[in-house]
Amino acid sequence: MSTTSLSLPGGTWTLGDLEVTRFGYGAMQLAGPWVMGPPADRKEALAVLREAVDLGITHIDTSDAYGPRFTNELIHEALHPYSDSLRIVTKVGATRDEQGGWPTARRPEDLRRQVHDNLRSLRLEALDLVNLRLGNAEGPQPGSLAESFEALVELRQEGLIRHLGVSNATEEQVVEAQRIAPIVCVQNMYNLAHRHDDELVDRLAAEGVAYVPFFPLGGFTPLQSSALAAVAARLEAAPMSVALAWLLRRSPNMLLIPGTSSVAHLRENIAGSGLSLSMEDLAELDGIGRSNTV
């Protein structure tokens, strides 16, 4: 239980008919090394989940592939029975092999099995939101998603899924998905240094569709960005806190899911992302992506 109150930054966003906090929690890091096996500290992992909810977070991102199964089992153990306000978002489209790889699994029968696996491990009758994971570890890859996405639409029609999204997708795949059925979010790689989805972020915001950056702090080391270091020094804040605060300011449809296996780090992320950034700060930070000198 939280002993010191924190103000959760960013307010809320509505995914279809589901209201969530814009500052969420990504559960991937609760699994063991390389997202395989149990956590190094199970007690702390459970405490992180409970602290997240105690602090007001209502958006938890997970997948039965994390562990596999360990992360979802931790969520169930820590938080079930779930609060009516808690929204658990999961992902399908890849499985795990013994070497820790992420082999693609996007055939209709694969997706049906994964949806049922998530339902079973989370002990839910329906999943709030399921993202279809596309591409591979190298990033988005071109190609039609129709067969896979239509399989998820069928599962939604059966009442097993409430809302749909896509992850690791090209802009063309996002458009293709929207032609098939409504989506409520896109989850792609995006941060201060990786701004390839800028136009997509803005279009989705105008359409009321959320954008969820994964690895939001990855792709560059703060020490490699003089602009980020300068702003952080001026604000007497950690560079990663500044990077999170920038994401929340970037667009109202931006939902954050930074992950951690530490209660202290969770609280640091929340406090840091609430930093106030001036127009001067924002101009300097925006220059990182434009110049690509990181």
N, C-alpha and C positions, 0 to 999 in steps of 0.2 A: 504494500500500500504506500502510495506517495505521501511523504511527510512535508514536503515544501511545494506550494502551488506554483505552477508555471502557466503562462498564457500561451495557448496553442495558436501559432500564427496562421494567417491565411484565410481564416473563415471556412466556409463550406462550398461544396459544388454538388450538383445533382446529376447522378448517373441514371438516366432514364427517369424512374420515379424513386430512386434511392439517394438520399442525402448522405454525403460523406464529408469528413474533414479533409481539407486540401493537404494538410500535413498528415500523411499516413505512415505506415510501417511495413517495410519489406522483410519477410521472414526467411529469406534464403540463407542468411548467415547463421541461422540457428543450427543448421546441420554441421557435420564435421568438415574436415579439410576437403577442398574440391567439391563441396556440397554433397559429400558422401558420408553415410554412417551417422551415428548419434553425436550430439554436441559434446564438447570437451567438458562442459560444466552444465549438467542438466538442471540443477537447481537455479542457476543464474538465467538459463534460457527461459524457464518458466516465469521467473521474476520479471524478465524483460517484457514478456507478453502481458502480464498482469499490470505492470507499470504503464505500458502504453495505453491500455484501456482506462486505467485510473486517471491518467492525465488528459483523457478526453478524446483520444484517437478512435475514430470509428471506421477506418479503412485499413484493412490488413491484406497484404498481397502475398500469395503463397502458391505452391504447386505440389501435387503428390510426387512429382519427380525429384523434389528436394529431399535428399536422404538416400534413396527414395523413401517416402512415407514418414520419415522421422519428424519432419517439420509439421506436417498436418497432425500427427499424433500429439505433438507438443501443444499445438493450438487447442486441440480438443481437451487435453488434460488441464491446461491452464484456464481455459475460458468457457468451457461448456458447463451448464447451459448458457448459450450466448445471449447477450443483451439484445433487445429488439432493435437497438440503434446500430449494432455492429454489422458491418458489411465485409464479408470475406471474398476476395477476388482470387481466382485461380487461373491456371494456364494449362493448356494441353497442346499436343503437337510434337512432343519429343519424349523419349524415355531415357533410361540410363543403362549403360553396360558395365561390366565388371571392372573395366579400366577407368571408369569415371567419365566416359564420353556421353554425348547427347545425341544418339541416333534418332533420325527423323521417324515419326510415327503419326502420319496424317491421313492414312486411309480411313474411310468411314468406320470400319470395325475397330481400328485402333483408337479413334476418338471416343467412340461409345464406351470402350473399356476404360479409358482414362477418366471420363466423366464419372462413371460408376465407382472407380477407385477413389476419386476425390470425395464423392458423396459418402463412401464407406469410412474413409479415414477421418473425415471431419464430423461424421455422424450428422449429416444434413439430409433433408428430403429434397431440397432444391438448392442449386448454387446461384448466388446473387449475380455473379458476372464471370464469364469464362472468356479468356483471351485465346485466340488461335495463334500459336507460335509458328512463325514462318522463317524462311531463310535458314541460316546455320550459324555456327560460332564465329564466322567471318563477317556476319552482318546480313542484311536483307539480300535476297536473291530474286531475280525476275521470274515470273511464271504465274499461271492462273491458280487462284485459291478456290475456285468454284466448287469442286467436288468436296473438299474438306469443309468449307464454310457452310455449304448446304447441309452437310451431315449434322453440324451443330445447330443449324436452324431447325432441323427435324427434332433434335433433342429438346430444343426450347419449346417447340410445339407440343411435346409430350409432357411438359411441365417440369423437366429436370434442370432447366437453366432459365433464369429470369432475363438476363441481358447478355449481349455479345460484344466482343472487341477483337482487335487484332494486335499482334506484337511482332516486332522485328520485320516490319512490312515496308515495301516501297510505296510511294504515293499512288502508283497505278493499282496496287493491290488494295489500298484503302478505298479507292474509288470503286473498284470491282466489288468489294464487300458491301459497300453502301448501296450498290445497285441490286444486290440480292436481298438484303435485309438491313434494318437500322443497326448501327453500332453506337455504343455510348463512350468508347475510349479507344485511343491508339497508344500503345506502349512501345516506345522506340528509344534507341540510344541518343542522348542529347545532353549537352552541358555547355558551359561557357566556351569551351574550345571547339566543340563539335556542333555546329549550327546548321547542318545540312537540311534540317526540317523546318527552318524558320517560316517559309511560306505555308507549309502544312499546318504548323501550329496556329498561325493566324486564321487560316481558312476554317479549321476545326472550331476555333473559338467563336467565330461568327455563326457557326452552325450549332453551337451548344454541345459540342463533343469534347470530352476531356482528352488531354495529352499527358501521358505519364512517362517521364524520363526514367530509364533504368541506367544503372551505373552513372548516376548523375554527377558524381565527383571524379569519375575515372577518366583516363585518356590523357591526363597531364599531371605533373607534379607542381604543386604551388610555387616551389622555388624556381621553376622554369618560366614563370609568368611574372614579369616585373610589375605589370599593371595590377594583377591580383594582390601581389605582395604589398604594393604601395597603398591600395585601398584598405587592406586588412590592417596595416600598420597605423594608418590614419584613424581607423575606427577602434584600434586596440582590440582586435578580434582575430580569431583563427582564420586563415585563408579558406578553409572548407566551410566555415560558417558563412562567410561572405558569398561563396559559390551557391550555397543553399538559398540564402536570402535573395540573390539575384534571380534564381529560378522562380521563386514565388512572385517576384515583381515582373517577370518576363511576360506573363499573360494570365488572365484570371482563370483559364481552363487548365493551368498547369497543376497537376497533383503530384506531390512528392512521396516517395516510398523509400527513404534511406534506411538501410538495414544496419543492425549491430547486434552483437551478442552480449552487450554490457549495459546495465541499467544506467550507469554514469554517462556513458557515451550517448545513449538515447536522450537523456536530459540535456546534454550539451548540444546535440543536433537541434532539438526543439528551441532551446534558448538562442542558439546562433542564427537560426533561420528567421528569427524575428527582428534581426538588425534593421535599422532604418538606413536606407541608402539614398543619398542626395542625387540630384541630377548630374553633378560632377562625377560622383562615384559610378553611376550607371553608364555615363559616357565612356569612362575609362575601361570599365568591364566589357562593354559592348565591343570595344576595339580589339579585344582578345580574339574573338571569333572572326572578325573581319580581316585581321592581319594574319591570322593563323600562325603567329610566332609564339609558340608555347613550347 
